[in-house]
Every structure is written in C-alpha cells, then in structure tokens.
Amino acid sequence: MEEHCIWPHSRLAYTFGPHEIDRIRAQVPLPDWSAEFCDGATIADLDPEAIAFARAKYKKKHRNLAEEVDEWDDATFLSKAKVCRDGKITKTAIILLGKGEAGHYLSPAIARITWVLRDDAEIEVDYAHFDQPMILAVDKVFEKIRNLTIRYISEETLFPTEIPQYDQWVIREALHNCIAHQDYRQSARITVTERPDSLLFTNRGDFIPGTVQSVIERDMPSDWYRNPFLANAMVELDMIDTIGSGIKRMFTKQRDRNFPMPDYDFSEAGMVRVTVPGRVIDEKYTRMLVKRTDLTLTDVIALDKVQKGMPITLEEQRALRKKRLIEGRSPNLHVSAGVAAETDTRADYIRKHSLDKAHFKGLVTAYLKTYHEAKRSDIEDLLFDKVSDALNDEQKYLFIRDLLQEMRKEGTIRTVGRTKGATWVLASDRSHDA
C-alpha cells in the first residue's frame, strides 16, 4: 500500500512506499513513560537509604565531583543525577528510589522483581517479591540466589579448582537490563527463576535491537530506548553503561569463564527471556575454548549454539566451516575432526561422524553371505544404530535406502520379488532365480 503526501504551500504530491513510511514513523519520538511526573509525590516518598546508596554510586561514576556531591542537598542531587526534572518527582525516581508504600504513584504499573526457586522436577521450592526502590532490590535478589561453588575435576590444569556458579557482574547486569528495558505499562513483574543449573531473567517488552548479533557487532548504542529517562538516570548512577555494551560484556564474561553463552529467547511477542547457564554443558567444548584463544566472540557464540544443538545461520555456518570447527549437514552439525583431535574428543567424533560407506556395504554383504537374503527392514535393523548420531531418524533411513540403491547400481546386490515383498540378495547368488 502506498501513501501520498502533499507538502504545505506546494502543489507537488510525493508517493512513499511502505518501507519508507515505516522508516519515517520510526523517527517520531515515542512518549517516555519513565519521564512522567508523579502528581503529589515529594522527596518524602523516596527512601533515604536508597538516596544515600545512589549518592555513593553517583560519586563512583563521577569521581571528579565526589567532594562537591557531599555539599548538595537531596533536591539538587536528584536533579544532577537526572532522576528528577524541573524539581518534580518522576516515575523514574519512584522506580529507582521510591519507598515501598510509594508504589501507588506508578499505578496501574508496578516496579517489582519476583525471585522463584525451582528444583530439578520444576517444583517451586521458594519465592520472594522485591518492590521499589529498585536500586536496593537488585542486591536483595542477588542475596537470594544460591551462587554455589563449582568444582572441576580434570586431568589438566585448565580450570580453577573452584569457581562461583555465576559471575556477580553478569547477574547484576541482567537485572539492571530488565529494570531499564521493562515495559512498565504492561503492569507486569520482572522475574528471576533459579534452577539448579541456570538463571532465567524475564521482562516485558520487545527486544529493541532486534537480534543479539546486532548488539554484539555494533560499536554504538541503540538508536532509542523504551525508557530513555530511566536509562539515563541508571547511567548516572553507575547501574548501566553509556555505550550499550553491557550485553556484549555478559557474553565476554561467560567466555572468559569458559562457560556456555547466555541464551536470549524472543519466541513470545512482547517478552524477553535471558538464560544464564550455571554449569559446563560439555567439558570437551570447554577445553577447546581454553586452547583456542584465537576465536572471536562471534565464533564462540555460534559454536556455543552447536554445542547446545541449536540452529545457526548460514553465515555462521560458513564462518565455522572456514575455520574447520564444525562438520555435518545442517541442522545436524557437530564438532569437526580437527577440533576433536585438539580437545581429546576423538571417540565422540567417531560416534557422531558416519563411517565410510564401504564399511556399511561390507556389513550388508556379510549379512547376505550368511543369511542369503534380507528384507529392507532386516537391513535397516542391521545398520540403523551404526549410522551417525549426527543424523535424525528420517535421515538415517534415507541414508540406508540410498546405500542399497548405490550397491544395486554397482552390481553388488539385487532384489527378488515384487516391490512390497521384495528381498535383497547378492547379485552373484542365483539360487533365488525361477
């Protein structure tokens, strides 16, 4: 559909295509809910402990102003920290610094983080709610998380003897991102679900950058934020950075710890789920990461998807194949022989990589020499479990079918009888001829 526009004081009409219309509309600033005033709210509705903590964070961010900050009264500080504007209390101020009973100023929106602990059977074991001030709630949530010590047993000195299950900075960054990018107008909670081997962070609102890859590859911040006033205040209070590189740093932190990468899930519209793994999935891949320090973060993220059995893009496939890191046909990709040799995963490679066709042809020939004939199902039973685990069931059956047809064309075997009841025999065996 095309739209027409007639400029004022002009008789000229311009026709815009749908993509141009979307681009023009995208440039129109959206109302910033987080910058709105809270009618009737005063500094008395803000938590003194939260303000004191915010001052300490501000001085850490602006070290050159440390002495000057101590001379400011609360109203001046809140204005300088861009939490309030025009001397009035904003929704940002209530979210970050408001007393618990001041939540009604946000209504029907809420500022709440819910922590839920689940066991291996997905049964809820414990939970807790944390309302504003969010600047203090983050540490309270962190205290709830059981950041266990992981102990590695390895023949090589590849890992520290003990390491925390989660990096503290990664947890706080994930929580700060949820607070900064939550769509508060949906009146929903931010949730942190703790499982024995992972943390799941969930917040409402579409992922504005579109893809994680765009965030990793960009060297500049996003063009716009859902809550720009809130995001700017969090920058001033040293909660998030100024260049939007927090997500990239989360991936780098996990890579430096030789842990699996965070998983971003956008499958449900209007919601972002981020899972931070708290255990090594496959130590053989982890050993490879330790040895291959030359890999880029993009390579590591793509290889991490292969480790988890997740799909990767054609571009990612090409990059990994060029470095001989993966083999197999999409979507059944696996670690390559070269990497297997480097990481002592040769046995795993042999299991996942199909043996030479001559091996399977030899098995079929030996079976027919012993039993003289075989139905298609007999040969499938013979070969199915021996075909590469990198293939799914359907692909295994197709592999066996093609193998038999190839042997027939080569003159090694032939069929006897009609299609449905046909049996395979050696081409040299004439005992079945009429």
N, C-alpha and C positions, 0 to 999 in steps of 0.2 A: 504494500500500500504506500502511495506517495502522498506527501503533504505539500501544500503550497503556502508561500509566504509573500506578502506584498509589503515592502518597506514603506514606512511613513513618508509622505511627501514625494512618493515615486509611483510611477505607473508600471514599473517593471515587476514581474512576478517570477519568483525563483522556485524551482521544484527540488525537493530534497528526498533522497531515498531513505528507507527505514533505518539503515545503519547510521546515516548522518544525523537523523533525528535523535536516535539513542545517544549519540556522542554529544550533541548539543544539550540534551536534557541532563546528561551525566555531569555537565559543567555547572548546573544550577545548584548552589549550596542548599543542603537539606537542613531543616531546623535542628538545632543542637539541644536535645532534651536535657543534657547534663549541665547546660549553662543557665537554665531557667531559675528564676528566683523562687524561694520558698516563702510565700506570704506569711508574715507574722513571726518567722523564725529570727532568733537573735544568737549572739555568741554564747549565751547561757545554754543554748540547746546543743552546744558542742562539748565533747568530752575533754576535760583538762589534761588527762593523761595522754590522750591522742594528740592534742596540740603540742604538748611537750615533746612527744616522740617525733612529731612532724618537724619541729624546730631542729632536733638533732639530725634528722635526715637531710633537711634543707642545708644545714651548715656543712654536712659532709659533701653535699653536691656543690655548694658554693663556698669553698674554703676561704676565699678572699674576703667574704662578708661575715665570717664567723663572729668576730667581735661586735660588729655592727648589729647583727641579728639579736644579740642579747639586749640591746637598747630599745628594740621595737616593742610596742605593746601588741596585744593579740590581734587587734584590728589591722594594724599596719603589717604585721607578719602575714596574716591571711591574704591580704591584698597583694603583697610582694610575691607570695608563693602561688598566686593565681588560683587560689581556692575559692575566694570570694571576689565579687566585682561590684564596683560602684558602692562599696560599703555594705552590700547586702549579702545574705546567706543564700548560696546556690544549692542546687541538688547535689552537685559535686561535693560541697562542704559537708552535707549530711551523710553522703555515702562514705566518704573517707574519714570524717572526724566526728560525726554526729553521735550523740548519746543513744543508747538502745531505745529509750522511750521516744526519741525524735523521729522514728520511722514513719509516723503518720504524715509527715511533710512530703514523703515520696509517694504516698498512696494515690492510685492503686498499685504502683510499682513497689518492689521490695528490694532491699540490699541484704542478701542472706547467702551464706555458704553452708551447705549441708555435707557433713562427712559421714560416710557409711562404710562399715567394715563387713566384708563378706568372706566366708570360708570357702574351701575347695568345692563344696556342694552348692555354692551360690546362696547359702542361707545367711540372712542378715544377723550378724552377731552383736553389733553395737552401732550407735549413731549419735550425732550431736549437731546442733544448729548454732551458727555464729552470725549475729547481726552486726550492723554498724556499731562502732567505727571500723571500716574495713582495713584501715592501716594497722590496726591491732589484731584483727581477726586472722590475718594470714599466719602470724606466729602461733596463734592458738590452734589453728588447723594443723600446722606443722608439728606441734607437740603431740597431737593425737596420732599421727602417722607412725607406725611401728617400723622405723628405719633400721631393719635388722642388719647384722654384720654377716657378709657373705665370705665364706672361707673357701679358697681354691686349693684343690689337691692336684698338683701337676708335677710331672717328672722334670719339667723345665722351669726355669725361673722367669716366667712370663708375666705373672700377676703378683700384686702384693699378697702377702699371706692373708690379710684381712682387708675388706673394703666395705663401706656402707652400701646398702642395697640401692639407695637413691642419693644423688648429688643434691645437697641442700639448695644450691642456687637454682637448679632445674625445677625443683618443686615450687620455690617462691616465684620464679619467672612464669611458670604455668598458671599459678594462681593470680598473679598480677595481670597477666594477659586476659584471663577470664573476667576480672573486675573491669579492666579498661574497655573491653570489647563487648561486654554483655549488653543485650538489648533489653533494658530495664522496663520498657513499655510493655513487654510481654508478661510482666508480673510473675516471673519465674525465678527459681533459685539457681545458683551455681552449685554444682555437686562435685564432690570428690569421692570416688568409690575405690576403696582399698581392697585389693585381693592379695592372696599370698605371694604372687609374683608380678604384680603390676599396680599402677595407679591410673585411674581413669578420671580425667577432668572434663566436665561438660558445661558449656554455657550456651545461651540462646543468642541467635543472630547468625546470619550468613558469614562465611569466611571471606572478608572483603578482598584480599589479594587474589582470590580465585584458586590458586594452587600453591602448595608448599614449594614446588620447584621455582616458581616465580620469586618467592621470598628469598630462597637460598641464592639465586643467581643475581638478584638485583643488588646494586650497591647504593641504593637510595631508599628513603622511607616511602610508605604507601602514599598515594595521591590524596587520600582523605581517610578520616576515621569516623566511626559511628558516633563516638562521644569525644569530639576534639577538645572541649574544655576540660573534661575529666582526664583525658590522656595528657594534656599539657600540665595539669596540676600534678599528676603522678610523675612526670618527668622532673618537675621542680623539686619534688620530694624524694627523688632518687629511687623511685619504685620501678620505673621502666626507663629505657634509654631513649636518646633523641633521634637515632637513625633507623629505628625499626629492625635492628639486627638481633633482637632477643631470641627469636625462633631459630635463626641460624646458629646462634651460640648454644642453644639447647642441643642441637644435633652434634655440634663440635664437642660439647662436654661429654655426651654419651660415647662418641667415637674415641675420645681420649681415654675413657674408662674401659674401652673395648667391650661396651655393652651394646645391645641392639638399639636401633634408632627409634625415636618417638613415632607413633602412628597417628596420623590425622584422618579422621573419618567425617566426611561431609554427606553421607548417604541419606540422612534425613534433612529435608529442607529446613532452613532457619535454625540449625543447630550445629555446633562444632564439638566433636569429641576428640580428645587427645589422650592417647595411652602411652605412659612411660614404663617400659619394661624394667623389672627389678631383678632379672636373672639372665644368665647367659643361656641362649637357646641351643646353640651348637658350638662347643668349645673348639671344634676344628676350624670353623669360620673365624672364630675369635683369634685363634693362633695366627691365621692368615693376616688379620688386621694388624696384629703386633709386628709381623715380619714385613708386610707391605706398607711401609710408611709413606711410600710414594703416591698412594692412591689419593685422588681428590675427594672432597666431601661428597660431591655428586656421585662419584663411583661407589663410595661406601654406602650411600643411601640406596642406590639401585641394587647393589649386591645384597644389602640387608633384606630387600624385598624378595630376592631369590631365596635367601635363607629361610624366610617365612612362608615361602610358597605363594607369594602374592604376585599379580601380574605386573609387568613393567612395560614401558612404552617401546616402540620400535627404535626410537633414538637411543634410549638407554641400552637396549639390546646390542645395538651396533657398537656403542662405546665399550661395553664389557667384552664383546667378542673381539674387538680390535686389540684389547689388552689380554686376550686369551684367558679371561676369568670365568667364562661360562661356556657350556655346551648344551646340546639338546635342542629339540624343536619346541617353539612356543605353543602352549603355555607351560610345557613340562621342561623347564630349564634346570640345570644343576651345575655344581662346581666343575670346572674343567680339569682335565688330567694334569695340566701344568701346575695349577693351584693345589691339586690333591697331592702331587709329589712334594710341594713345598711344605705342606701342612700335615703330612703323615696321614692323609685320608685316602690312601690308595685302595684300601679294602672297600670303603664307601663308594669310591669312584667305580670300581669293578661291578659293584652291586647295581649302581644306577645306570651304567653305560652298557648298552647291548653288546654282547659278544659278536664276533664276526659271523656273518651269515653262514659261512662254511661249517661253523660249529653246529648250528641248528640243522642244517642239511644233513650233516653226519648223524645227528640223533634220529632224524626221520628215516634215513637209510638203514641204520642199525635196527630200528624198530621193525621195519618191513622185512628185513632179512630174518628176523627172529619169528615174527608172527605172520608173515606173508601178505597180510592185508590190514587195512585200518580205515575206519570211518573218519570223517572230518572231525567229529567230536573226540575220537581217540587221540588224534594228533594234537588237538587243542589242549587236552588234558596233559599230554606229554610235555608241551612247550610253554604253556601259559605262565607257570610260576618261574620259569627260567628267563623269560623275556624281561627287558629292562624295567625297573621300577619307575623310571622316568616317564613311562607311557601309562596312560589310563587304560581301563579295561577294554574300551572300544578300540583304542589304538593297538592294543596287544592282539586282538582278534584280527584286525586288518593286517597287521604285520604277518601273522601266521598264514592268512589267506594268500597274501602276495608272495610269501615264501614258497608255498605249494605250487602256485601258478608259475613261478620262476623255475622251479625244479621240473615241472611238466614241459615247459618250453625248451629246457636244456636236454630233455630226453632221459631224465633220471627216473621219473615216476610217471604213471598214467592212471586214469580212472577206469573202473569197470562197472558197468551197470548204468541205470538212468540217474538223472541228477539227484533226486531226493534220496535214493537208496544207494548211491554210488559209493564205491570203496576205492581207496588208493592202494596201488601195488607198484612194485618195482617194474620199470619198463622191460627189463630183461626176463621177468617171470611170466612164462606163457601158460602156466598151469590153470589160469582162470579163463583162457580163451575157449569159446564154444567149440 
